[in-house]
């Protein structure tokens, strides 16, 4: 028998941080049992629409919608693999699988996994396929100076310039291919900052 399942995003207006934002929480309810989890998304209390349970700013609201979608996917995945799911099991699953990457290559693999899932949804693998090459070039670059990975905090402007020079000199890439590789690096850093 399929369990009853619902997600309710909300904010606690009484817990506002010094920057004026508050955490968007999500109440998971399965068969009447509840668990609450932080979404990792923040908004100003005045930007929260309590009637629609959404954020007024488009960017943050899109992030919230994606979070809810991934949570529903996780629920379906657990139900399919284990046959049973509770609010606490789902919360633990989300917590364990939502650990944010702290290194550059981890972030790349995290983003590649997101692209893989998206490619199945839209039935097109080109972005996912290209990401494999861009990730490999980053691995090759880090290997060239004896590193297996690098902390996101260590990625500086000099790192970017050095990587660009490496692509031109060692990979013999033209401007177009070099630009695509740099866009991948920028994307990973943007995601890191965003999270």
Phi, psi and omega in degrees: 000131180287134182281160174278135189219132175211155177237134179229104174283143179200171176235158174255101185296340181276349180248081180255131180285172183295336178276004177089005180252164176225157182284139171272120180259164177225122176268120178262125178237122177227121181051041176084348178267141185239152171216146180243138181223146175280137180277345185081008180251141182235151175207163174283141181307324180289346178269000181266128176259101184291334180287322181260354183054053179212167180263139183289331179282130188300314184300310181292325178293323176297320177297319179295315178301319179295319178299314180296321178297315179295325178293319176296319177300318180297318178302311181295323180295315179295316180299320181290317184279324184253343179081348180214145179213141176238169180299320181291320178298315180296317179300314180296320179298313180297316181299315181291323184269358180253015178295123185280137180300146179244354179237163185297311183289327174299316179298321178298316180292323177298315180292322178298321178296319177298318179294324178298313179297318180295323181297327177291323180293320184261359178058046177210125185255007187299313180296318179296316180298315179297324181298330178298317180292315181298321178294320180297321179296322176295318178299314179301318182296312180296321178296327182299336175240031169076023179248144175270333180193173180217138178297143181302326180294338182274353180280108184247179176298321178297323176300314180298316179296319180294319178297318179299316178297320178300315181298321181287316186279308187273330180261348179059039180276146173278183184299319184296310181293321178299317180299319179296320178293320178293325177297322177297315178300314179299320180299315180296320179290322177298316179298319180298315179294319181298327181270000000 
